[in-house]
Amino acid sequence: MSYRPLLWLAVATFSTGIDGYVLAGLLPAIAGDLHVSEALAGQLMSAFALTSALAAPLLGTVTSRWEQRSTIALSLGVFVLGNLIVGIAPSYPIALGGRVVAALGGCLLNAAVTGYVIAWTPIRHRGKALSFVLGGWMTATALGVPVGLALGQSNWRFPMILVSVVGTIALAGILLKLPRLHLPARTLAARLRPLAQPRLLAGLLVTTGILCSSYTCFTYATLILRPAFPAEWMIIVIMFGYGLASMLGNAVTGRLADRFTPLPVLTVILTALLLNSLFGVLASTSGVLGVAGLVWFFAAGIGNGGAAVPQQARLAALAPDSAPIVMALNGSAISLGSALGGASLAAGSSPYGLLTVAAIILAITLVLHQVVAKPS
């Protein structure tokens, strides 16, 4: 099948990917310019996460019966506006407000885009289609983030403007090229009914665990890796490598989820992520987080990039007619790890201690996944 109509959705996820990842490499510059601590600067990502967690289910429910292209365009416009506010913010409170606005658009955008792909694509091609669109997010880590970090060396605000420009281009393409899509006519009560399934709710908690463990470390990756790689260009190259690793994981699992079923693919990924996290803990406690740190970071990129497609395909299979609401709930789990990481640092944890936090979360998540995976 042709993925050409989905191209502009991939561009939209590219813009959200830059936004989601580039701030992690600019925390020292943001902290210095806005006269706050690095932990407080990291809360710009946490504010986005918390707003998304609270707003995504509500917005997903309210808009579940809207025409989907219009929902995507509106949410992308709000996301672009929020990033413009951050890019010109003269103070930390205004930047924080901009992050909240961006989150209101971004959380609905991610849910609407995924819901559109699920509804538009035949089930036998769903994994590849999700991989294609979510590939925009992964490509952002490989290309957009290094470019954004390079721009951010002169001024951290430039990457925020870059996000707005890319988002505006995506918005124009969506309005001009993306077909309209109306979901099957169902009452709101019918769309909400699948949320009463314990298996679905437990599956959403698996998403929370995967992404919470990921963002706990990634948000503060600069602080974790900088002692071994102090030069800015090293961090940019490392972020580029992480992006390539994420793209690889995303591309491979999209095809595996179609060839097999999402469940065993996700089991393998979760197990590998846990083992890699334990390796990172061992390397950090042994004081050898140099080359070993790169192995841990890039392997995490493969696993984190690879987990998205099978998990979303699995949730969609549980409630195909309620995809916008389910994906909104799924999206509310995406960035909670940045808040947890910031809280851990504020409580006195070292950046290396975040690896232990992530490993504990993954261990709990793997157990939960095994429980959910058992036949009912």
Buried (B, 14 or more C-beta within 10 A) or exposed (E): EEBEBBBBBBBBBBBBBBBBBBBBBBBBBBBEBBEBEBBBBBBBBBBBBBBBBBBBBEBBBBBBBBEBBBBBBBBBBBBBBBBBBBBEBEEBEBBBBBBBBBBBBBBBBBBBBBBBBBBBBEEEBBBBBBBBBBBBBBBBBBBBBBBBBBBBBEBBBBBBBBBBBBBBBBBEBBBEEBEEBEBEEEEEEEBBBBBEEEEBEBBBBBBBBBBBBBBBBBBBBBBBBBEBBEEBEEBBBBBBBBBBBBBBBBBBBBBBBBEEBBBEBBBBBBBBBBBBBBBBBBBBEEEEBEEBBBBBBBBBBBBBBBBBBBBBBBBBBBBBBBBBBBBBBBBBBBBBBBBBBBBBBEEEBEBBBBBBBBBBBBBBBBEBBEEBBEEE
